């Protein structure tokens, strides 16, 4: 999906004390003095309280304008939403429920627009479930009582990786489940609290704010590799 115009993409865990410096890097890549940030909250059903909390965090990192792009409610003005996304310098994907967020974007016909904006050089960053939505796929259990029902579903795929966020206390169980359903050699990234995985258009990866756990599917299992560390 990346093109010569594409910018790096930032996958944040969305918690911890390093968010300001990470967002400042996002703004630097946007390359404009006062970037316009479009806030997408579909993973939380466009929860207004989430927007107020996270927009304050974004604004605290530097001089910017944050616009809430309302998509999820039935009465949403999608022409207005598309115009806001087109005019933004930076697009932020907020947290919540990954599957719910993807269902809304697909139902509202916005997946291709977002992919096109990425190819045209908009800077994308996400937090928590928003980061997972920016990646390639995620895992769900149609029958929560049956582990064997696990299956992968498509996300936006701007970041050509599998990732999970702030699940270090669970030892990245969902990420491991996703890897076990993936082709041999697939790598997955556990973005711990306070950390961020930055992915460049040429495929290079960089950890910001803290170490990122790295796993690979080998012999049908998720095998731990050396962490990706900042610097």
N, C-alpha and C positions, 0 to 999 in steps of 0.2 A: 504493500500500500504506500510506503513513503516515496516521495518524489524529490527532485532537486530543490523544490521549494519548501519541503517539509521541515519543521523545526523539531527540536527534542521534545519528548513527552515525559511528564513527571507523574510517577505513581507514588503518592504519599500514603503513609499509614493513617495520618490525620489526627494523631494524638501525640502528646509529648511537647517538649519545649523547643524543638528545632524548626517549627513551621515557618517562622518569620524569615530566617535566612534562606530556606528552600523557596519560599514564594518570591523573595527578592531575586533569586536566580531565574525564576519563571519570567518575572518582569523584564529582566535584562535580555532574555532571549526574545521577548516580544519586540524589543528594539524601538520603542516609542517612549516619549517622556512621561506621559500619564496614561497608561494602558486602560482600555475599556474591557472590563471583565464580565462575561456573560455567565450567570449562575444557573446551572441546570439541577433541579431538585427532584427529578422523576422517581428516584429510588426511595424517596420518603413521601411520595404522593404530593410533592410540592409543599411540604410542611413549612409554614411561615416562621415558626420558632427556630427551626434549623437554619433557615435563611438568615435571620437576624443574627444568630450566634456566629455563623461561619463568615458572613459578610464582614462582621466586625474584625474577625481574625485576619481576613484578607486585607482589609483597609489598614490594619495596624502594621502591616509589613512594608507599606510604602504608598506613595501618592498614586491613587488609581480611582476609577469609578466602577462600582459593581452594580449590575442590572440583573434583577430577578427575571428569568425567562419562564413564564408559567406555561406548562405543557400538559400536565396530568389531568386536571379537572375537565369534565365533559364540555364545559362552556369556554374552554381556552380558545383564544384567537391565534390560530396557528400561523396566519400570515404575519401577525405582529411578532410571534416567536421567531419565525424565520428571519425577519428583518433584523431583529436584535442579534441573532447569531451571526448574520452576515456582517454587521457593523462592528462586531467585537474584535479586539486584538487578541484576547485570551479567552478560552472557554474552560470553565471549571465544572467538573462532575462531582456532585455531592454524594454523601453516603446514604445508607438505608438498606434496602433489600435488592440484591443484584438482579434476581429473576424478575421481580416486579418492575424495576427500572427498565430493563430491556424490553419487556412486554409493552410498556407504554411507548417507548421510542419506536418500536416496530408498528404498533397499532396506529400511531400518529404519522407514520411515514417519514420519520426524520433521520433514520439510520444513514441513508445515502447522502443526505445533506451534510451531516456531521463528518462522514468520511471524506467528502469532497472538500470541506473547509480545512480539514487536516492536510490533505494533499496540496491545498493552495497556500499553506504556510501559517495558518492559525496555530497558536501555542495552546496545547491542551494539558491540563493537570487535573488530577482527581484526588479524592481522599476516601479511605476506607472502601466501602462498596463501590464508590465511584471509580476508584483505581482499577478494581477488578473488572468493571464494565468496559474500561478502555482497553483491557487486554483481550486475549484471543477467545478463551472459553472459560466456563465455570461448571461446577458440578451441582446436581440436585438429586433429591431422592423422592420420586413420585409416591413411594410408600415409605414414610418415615420409620416404620417399624421393620423394614426389610432392607438391610445393608446392600443386598444384591441388586436392588432396584436402582442403584446409583447410575447416573448417565450424565454426559456432558451436554451443554447447550452453548450456542454461539453468543459471543459478546461483540463489541465494536471492532476489535482486532487492530486498532491503531498501534498498540504495542504488541508485537508478535511473540508474546510470552504467556505463560500461566503465572498467576501471582495470587497471594493472599495477603491480608493486612492484619496487623496487631493481634495475631492468634498464637503468639509464642507460648502462652500459658497452656494452650491445648496441643502443643508440639506439632502444630501445622497439620492436624488430622485431615481437614477438608482438602488442603493442597495435595497431600499424599494420595487421597482418594482420587482426585482429578488426574494425578500423574499415572496411577495404576490403570486408568482408562485411556491413556494416551499412547501414541506410538513409542517404541523403544528409542531411547536417547533423548526424549523430550526433557527439557529443563523447566523447573518451577522455582519461583522466588517467594520467600517468606519475608515480607517487609514489616519489620518489628516496630513497635511503638516509637515514635519520634524519627523514624528513618524514612527514606525515599529512594526509589529506584528511578534513575534518569536514563532514558534510552534515546540514543542519538539516531538520526535517520540512516546512518550506515550500519546500525546494529550494535554499536558499542554500548556498553552498560556501565553505569557509575552509581555507587552508593553514596547518598548524602545523609548527613545527620545521624548516622549510626550504621552498624553492619546489617546486611541483608542475607538471610539464610538461602542457600542454594541446594536444590535437590535435583536428581535426575532419575528417569525410569530406566532401570537396569534389571534384566531378568524377571520382569513383571513386578518389581518392587520399586518403591521410592527410596533411593539411596542418597544419604547426606554427603555433600561435597564441602569444600572449604567455603567459608563465608566470603561474600563480596564486601570489602571494607572501604570506608572513605579514604580519599587521598591516593 
